[in-house]
Amino acid sequence: MANIIQPTHSEDHCCGSHSHGNGESVAAWKRYTPAIFSFLLLLTGIFLDNLSSISFFSGYLRLAWYIIAYIPVGFPVIKEAYGAIKEFDFFNEFTLMVIATLGAFFIGEYPEGVAVMLFYSVGELFQESAVNKAKSNIKALLDIRPDKANVLRSGTFQAVSPETVAIGEIIQVKAGEKIPLDGVLLSEAGSFNTSALTGESKPKTIREGEKILAGMLNLDKVIEIKVEKKYADSSLAKILEMVQDATSRKAKTELLIRKFARIYTPIVFFLALAITVIPYFVVSNYVFDDWLYRALVFLVISCPCALVISIPLGYFGGIGAASRHGILFKGANYMDLMTSVNTLVMDKTGTLTKGVFKVQRIVCPAYDPIEFIGIVAAVEKLSTHPIAKAIVEHSVVNGKSSICQAKDVKEIAGYGLQGYVDGKKVIIGNSKMMRKYGIEYDTNIDSIIESVVIIALDNRYAGYITIADELKEDSLLAISEMHKQGIKTIMLSGDKSSITQKIAAELGVDSAYGDLLPEDKVRHVEQLKSDKANIVAFVGDGINDAPVLALSDIGIAMGGMGSDAAIEVADVVIQTDHPSKITTALRIAKSTKQIVIQNIILAFGIKLVVLSFGAVGVATMWEAVFADVGVALLAILNAMRILRKNF
């Protein structure tokens, strides 16, 4: 367990494994060997105890036999307990188990002392196995880390560590190899398996000049890539770091149970002591061994292992299940909060629409359309906005670029761009941009439903370009699912209000606002958050959304593998461009929370019943073993269900 929860002796001993030292490198059968040896000796001892014809199995021989059976499973726990006591942590699961089992030996209940420690050890091994399985989906991400890059140096390709490759260098990737670094494809085209990053099994075709990400698998031929980012700055490295950090961010439920266990364990110890001592003063026929036995049963039952292990295991399972679906929660705390979301605010472009714009019309009465689009594209090529990309792509005629060179380009967020091309001042943007610079234009343009880019040359209106986007295939399904879960949907867009309202009506979004600057989106979310009843999640896909992602209760980045800003500020990263994954994330979070609550009720319920029986002398050490290890195993099995569920 320690290699998962990583408690220190000064922090939290509950449910730490006494077999961690072996690690994953040791074969499973070797980890189970001490338990198997103890089990065989225990069975043999019980068999000999019940054979009345055998008289030699008694006294010191019988004691020695059970001590030998106890040592393989008991010594590691005694060692952990000693280490904890050295650091002044007296009340933890290890010390409870050592006191209970040695106490059983003290009153002559040797088989029960061995059995308690044996089943505890087996429970620990099962816990370790269960946690490893729960984390297998997360570890699968770490397996996509490429260990070499073939970089072009001195005229030949040399295999080097990806960390040593500089920006601008050219790397070669053969068929079947993983892409080691983010970059731009120099080869004509290639087919790539992106499932390790996105959870999508369908191969993706990437063409020359398009971005390619570390972690993708090259499927069909040798390709060359120009590196755009150092390995440490690549999207893959950031995602891996994020996943590794995820389990350190505890949910409130988990933190509460851990705090409870630290208080609960010493209380249980002193209650057990009271069960042994107090009856001496109030019971006439007091027998020390009987009351000590009851106290030992009480100690074994009350170990908080089932609670302390099953809750983080439930969240590990949830994080693992989500990562298998291409959804990365940055911590269990965000998974917990996701279950409370009742208001979902979405960006339009790239979130609900494909963000793949195409030029529909070019209107420029006084200019040649090819020359006109070339001037506009010269400025737009320095922007990363999807509309800018559409204009640049359209400007390429017959395979030859008609793009001029632009200078002093400046982007004004929410308005547009300004720059100089061949000495002409070029102003490109929406109607707000024209009004900002006092440029008169044909106001009939404002009634056009499609996205419109208005252009002014040397401070005079020159024409406009209409651009169209289209909805993603699963946007309607995503909104419908949100409504089924009782979540209010709101769309905020920098696009013109007419097209925002049109798309909102098509999808059934509850309310929509267009013509918004980034600061307007922030204001809208702040207004929503001013009502404490609203738990607000914001879904966005780009750097302009970063302030709102950071402000919302839960920030969800769509297609985050391509957006560094989104990865940095979002709490949840959906690695594909499918809005329906938002509802998948909600279902996984809610299922995880349900399992955690079930485990808490299961553990408390059974323990309280058996504790009551133990205190009055009805329950024996065997029932105590079930209440501790049995309940822990039931909770583990319940927590593992999340990995097998279909979402």
N, C-alpha and C positions, 0 to 999 in steps of 0.2 A: 503493500500500500504506500510506503513512503515515497517510492519513485513516481507516484501519481499525486498524492496530496502533499507530500513533502513536509510532514510535521517535524519540528525539532523537539528535543527533550524539553526545551523551555516553552514550547508553544502548545502542541496538542498531541498527546500520546494515544488518544483513543484510536483504536483500530489500526495502528501502525503495524506493518508486517514484521514478524521476526525472521522472515526468510528473505528479506530484500537483498541481503549481502550477496546471495547467489546470483541475482540479476537474471536478465532474460537470456544471457549467453549460456547458462547452464540448462541442460536438457530437462524437460518437465519431469521425467521419471526420477531424476536425481533429487529434485525438490520434494517429491512425494516419498522418497525412500525412508526418511526417519519416521514419518507417520505410519507407513506400511509396517515397518519393523515393530513399532510400539503397538499397533493394532493386533499383530499376530501374537505378541507376548501377552497382551491383555486378554485375548480370546482364550489362549492356552491356560492362563491363570484362572480365569472364571470357570473353565472346564474342570480344572483340577480342584478348585474350591467346591464344586458340586458333586465330586465323586467321593462318596462316603468311604469307599474301600481303600482310598489313598490317605495314609496318615502322615507321611513324611513332609507333605506340602503344608507346613505350618511354621510358626515362630519366625526366627531370623531368615530362614530360607525363603519363606513366603514374602517377607518384607523386602529382601534383596531382589527377588524376582520382579516385584512391582516397581522398585526403585529403578532397576535396569529398563523396565518398560517406560518409565516416566522421563528418564534423562533425555532421550532423543528429541522429544517434543517440548519438554519442560525447560531444558537448559537455555535455549535461545530466548525464551520469555523471561526467565530469571535474569539473564544478561541485560535485556532491554529495561527491566524494572530497576536493576542496579544503576544503569546509566541515567535513568530518570531521577532516581533518588539523589544521585551525586549532584544533579543540577537543581535540587530542592523541589522537584515535582513529585510529591509523595502519593498523590491521588490520581491514578490513571488506570487504564484497563489492565496493564501488565501487573501492577501491584495487586489489584483486585484478584486476578487469576492466580497469582503466586500464593497469596494469603489463603484463598479458598481451597486450593489443591493441597498445599502443605498442611492446612488445618485438617483436611480429610485424612491425610496420612497420620496426623497426630492422634485422631480418635479411632484409628484402626480401619477406616473405610478406604483401604488401598485401591480396590478396583475403581471406585467412584472418583478418587483423586486423579488416577491415570486417565479415566474416560473423559473427565471435564477438560483436561489439558489437551488430550488427543483431538477431541471434537473442535475445541477452540482453534488448534493448529490447522486442522483440515478446513475449517471455516475461513481462516486467513488465506490459505492457498486458493480456495475458490474465489475469495474476494479479489485476490491478485489477478487471477485468470479472467474474472468478469470485467475488471477495470481495463485490463489490456485489450479485451474484445471491444469494450465501449470506446476505447481510444483508437481502435484500428483504423477507422475512417479518417481521423485526424492525422495519424501517423502516415497514412497513405499519401497525404499532401507532402510530407517531408521526403517521401521517396521520389518525388518528381524533381528534386533538386539535382540539376546536372552536375557531374563532377569534373567535366573537362570541356574545353572549347578549342576548336581547330582554327587558329587565327593566322592570317596571312602576314608573314614577316620575312623580309629578305627574299621575297619571291617564292617562298614555299609555305605550305600550311603546317603549323606546329601545334601539337597538343599541349595546352597550358591550362592552369586553373582559371575558371571564369573570373575570379576576383582580380586577376592580373591584367585583364583585357581593358584597354583604354577606349574612351568614346571616339568614334570615327574609324576605328579599325574594322577590317572585314573578316568575318568568320564564315566557315563552311560547315554545313550540317548535312550528313548523309541520311538516306532513307532509313527509318527505324530509330534514329537518334533524337534525343530531346533538344529543344532549343535552349541554349544556355543563358542568353542575354536578350534584353529588349532591343529592338532595332527596326530597320526598314528593309523590306525584301528587295534585293537587287535582281534576283532571277525573275523570269517572265511570270511564273505562277507556281503555286504549290498547294498540296492538299494536307491538312493538318488535323490531328486528333486533339481536341481541346478539352476532353472530358475531365482530365485531372484538375483543370482550372475552373471549368464552368458546370460540370456535371452533365453536359450534353454529349451524347454518344455520336451524333451525326458529324461526319468530317466537314471541316470548313475550308473553303478555297480562298486563298489570299493571293493577291496579284501584285505585280511590280509596283513599288512605291508605297504600298500599304504597310501599316504597322504590324509587327509580329512580336509575340510575347514569350518570355522565358517560361519553360514548363510545357509548352506545346510539343506534340510529337510529330516529327516529319514523316509522312506516310509513303511518298512515292518516288522521289528523286533527289539528287544532290542539289542543294540550294546555297546561295550566298546571301549574307545579311550584313548590312552596315550597322554597327553598334551605336545606339543612341543614348544608352545609360550605362553607368557602371553597375556591377552586379548588386552592390549594396543598396543602390537606388532603384533597382528594378521592381516592377509590380509584384513579381513572384516572391522576392526577398521580403517585401513588406507584408504580403499576405501570410507567409510562413511565420514571420515574427508575431503577427497579430494572432494567429492560431495558437502558437506556443504560449502566448500571454493570456489567452482566453480563460484557461482554467484557474488562473490566479485571481481573477475577478469574481468574487463569491456573490451568490444571490443572498438577499436579506434572510430568506428562510434558512439557508445553510449557515450563515454567520450566527443567527439566533440559536440554532441547535448546538453549534460549537460552544457558544458562551454558556448555554444551558448545561452542556456536558461537564464543563469545568466546575460549575457550582454543584451539579447533581452528584458527581462521583464522590466528593468528600462527604456529602450528606448521607449517601448510601453507606459509606464506610462506618460512620458514627452510629447510624441506625442499626447496622449489623452488630456493632459493639454493644449497643443498648439492649438488643435482643438477647445477647449472651449474659450481660451483667444484671440488668434490672430485675429479671425473674428471681434472682437469688434473694432479693429483699421482699418479694411479694408472693412467691409460690412456696407452699409448705414442703412438697416432695421434690425439691429442685435437684436435677441431675445435670451436672456441668456438660457432659458429652452430648446429651440430647439438645440442650439449648445452643451449644456451639455448632452442632450440625445444622440446626435451623438457621443460624446466622450465616453459615457458609453457603447454604442453599440460597439465602437472601442475596448474598454477595454475587453469586454466579448469575442469578436471574437478572440482577439490576445493572449488569454491565451495559453501557449505552452504545455498544458496537453497532447494532442494527440501525440505530438512528444516524450515527456519525458517518457510517460508510454508505448507507443506501441513498442518502440525500445528495452528496456530491456525485455518487455514481449515476443517479438519475439525471443530473445536469450534464455529466460527461457524455452519457448516452444521447441526450438531446442535442448537444453540440456536434457529436459525431454524426447523428442522423441528418442534421441540417447540412453539414459539410458534404455529405454524400449527395445531397440535392443541390449543391452549388450555392449554399447559403452559409455565410460565415458570421456567427455571433461573436462579438469581441469579448464576451464574458457572460457568465451565468446570470449576473445582475440584469443585463439587458434582455436576456431571455425571459426572466421573471417579469420585467416591466412590460414586455411586449404583450403579455396576456391581458394587461389592463388598458391597452390602447382602445379609445373609442372615437377618435377623430383622425382621419388619414388625409394629409395634405400632399398634393402631388404637383410636380412640375409637368408641363405638357410635352414639350419637345424632347424626344429621346427616352421618355418614361412611358407615356401612353401612345405616342406616335413613334414611327420608326426613326425619325430624325434624318431620313435619307431624302433630301429635297431634290426636286428637279425643276429647272427653269421652264416656265410655261410660255411666257410672253416677254418680249423686249420692246418697249415703246420709247423711241428716241427720235422725234420728228426732224431734228436738225443734224443728226449724225448717222454715219454708216453703222449698222448694228454690230458688225464684226469689230470695227474700231472701238465702238462704244463699250462693248462687253470686255474688250481687252484692257481698256483704261480702268474699268471697275474692278476687274479681276486682279490687276496689278496691286491694288490696295487690299482687296479681300484675301489674297493668298497669305497675308501675314496674320490672318485671324483663324482661330480654330473652330468658330461657330459653324454648325452644319449648313446654314444658308450660304455662308462664305465659300465653303467647299463646293457646293452645288454650282455656284457662279464660276468658280475657277475651272471645274470640270467642263462646264458648257463652253468655256472660252477656248478650249482646245479644238481646233478645226483641222480635219483630215490628218490627224496625228501630229500636227505642228502647232506649237503654242503661239497664240497671238497675244500673250501677256507681255505688257511693257514692264519697265522697272519703276517702282514707287519709292519715294523718300519721305522721311519724317512722318511715318504713319503713327497715328495715335488712336487708341480705342477708347470710346466713352461708353462705359457699361450701361446697358439699357437704352442707348440711343443709336450708336453706330460707329463709323470710322471716319477719320479725316487724314488726308495725306496729299502728296504732290506727285504728279506724273507728267513728265516732259514740261515742267514749269507751270502746269495747270494745277490749281487748288481743287482737290476732289473731296466732296462731302457726300457720304453714303450713309443711309439709315432710314429710320421710320419718320412718321410725320412730326414726332416730337423733336427729332434732330433738325428738321427743316425750320421749325418754329424757334428752336434754340438759337439758330444762326440768322434768323430773320429773313429766310428765303421764301418767296412766294411760289406756290405750286398749284397745280390743278386740284382743287379740293374734291373733285369727283373721285379722285384716287381713294379717299377715305371710305367710300362706300363699297370698294372691292372686297369681297370676302376673303380671298386668298391672301397669303403673306405677300407683302409688297415692300420692295427695296426702292427708295426714292434717291435719285442722284442729282447733285448740283455740281456744275463745273464753273470755277471762278465766281462762286457765290450766286450763280443763276441756275434756275431749274433746267435740267437737261433731259430728263426722262425717268422711266421707272421699269422695274423688272418684277414680274409676278413669279412666285415660287409656290409649289404645292408639296405638302407632306402627306403621308397616309398613316392610318391607325395600325397598331400592331395587332396581329391576329387574335391574341388572347386578352386584349384590353377590356372588351365588353364582359368577358367571363370574370376577369379580376374584379371589376366594379360590382358585378352581380353578387359575387361571393362575399365581398365586403359588406354589402347590404344585408345578406343573409346572416352575417355575424353581428349585425346591429351597429356597424361602424359608419359614421358619417363621412362622406367623401367631399373633398374640396379641391378644386384645380386652380393653381396660380400660374400665370404665364406672362412672359414678357412680350408674347405675340399679340397682335391686334385683337381687340375685344370681340369683334364680329366672328373671327375664326375660332376663338376660344369658346364662345357661347355655342357655336355650331357643333363643335366636337363634344362639348359637355352634354348637349342635348342628345347626340347620337349614342353616347355611352351611359347616359342616365346618372351623371355626376350630380350630387345634391346642389352644389353651388360652384360658380366659376368666375374668375376675375382675370381680365386681360390688360394689356398695356402697362404692365408693372415693371418698375425698376427693381434691382436686387434689394434696395432698402425698403421698397413697398412690400415685398414678400416678407421681409423681416417684421415689418409693422403688423401685417396680417396675422402672422404666427404669434407675435407678442400679444395681440388682442385676444386670440383664441386661448392662450395660456393664462390670461388674466382671470378667466373663469377656472377655478381650481378643480371643477368637475371634469374638465377636459384633459385627457392624457393624449398628447399630440405626437403623432409620428409624421415625419416629412420624408418624401421620396424624391430624390433628385439624381442627376447623372453628371453634373459638370462643376467646374470651379466656381461658376456664378452662384451655384446653390450652396456652396460651403458655409456661408454665414447662417443660413436657415437650418442646414443639417446640424450645425453645432448648437443652435438655439433650441431646437425641438427636444421633447422628452426622449424620443428615439429617432435618430437620424439613419435613414436607409439609403444606401448608395446603389443605384442600378448600374449594371455593367461596369462595376468598380475596378475590374482588372485593367482597364485602360485609363483610369483617372486617379492620379496620385492624390489630388486634393480630396476626392471622395473617400479614399482609403484612410486618409489621415483623420478626418473629422467625423465620419460616420460611425455608428454603433453596430450596425448590421450591414454587411456587404453582400449584395446579390450579384453573383458573378456572370449571370446571363442578362439578356435584355428583355426578359419575359416578366411583365407585371404580375402575372398569375403566381409567380414565386413568392409574392408578398403574402398571399393567403396561405401558401404552403408554410412559410415561416411562422405565421400566426398559429396554424394547426399544430406544428411541431412544438411551439412554445407552450400552448395550452395542454397538449398531451403530456409534456414533461412535467408541468406544474401538477397535473392530476396524479401522476405516478408518485411524485414526491409527497403529496398530501396523503395518498393511500398508504405509503410506507410509514409515515409518521403515525397514522391511526393504527395501522397493523402492529407496529412495534410497541406503542404505548398500551394498546388494548390488551394484547397477550401478556405483556410483562406485568401489568397491574393485576390481572387475574391470578397468574402464577405466584406473584409476590404475596398476595393475600393468603394463598394456600400455604406458601412456604413459611410465613410468619406464624401460622397456627399449627405447623407441623404436619400438614397433609401432603405437601409436595416434597418429593425426594430430590436428590442430586440429578437424577435422570430427567425429571421434568424441568429442572433448572437448566440443564444443558440444552433442552429444546427451546426454552424461553430465550436463551442467549444466542447460541449458534444457529438453532433451527429458524428462529425469527429472522436472524441476519441473512441466512441463505434464501428464505422466502422473499425478503425485501430485495435481495440482489436479483433473483429471478424476475421479480416484478419490474425492477428498474431496467432489466435487459430487454423487456418487451418493446421498448421504443425503437430499438435497432431493427426489429423485424416488422414494424408497422409500415403500411403503405400510406403515403400522404399525397 
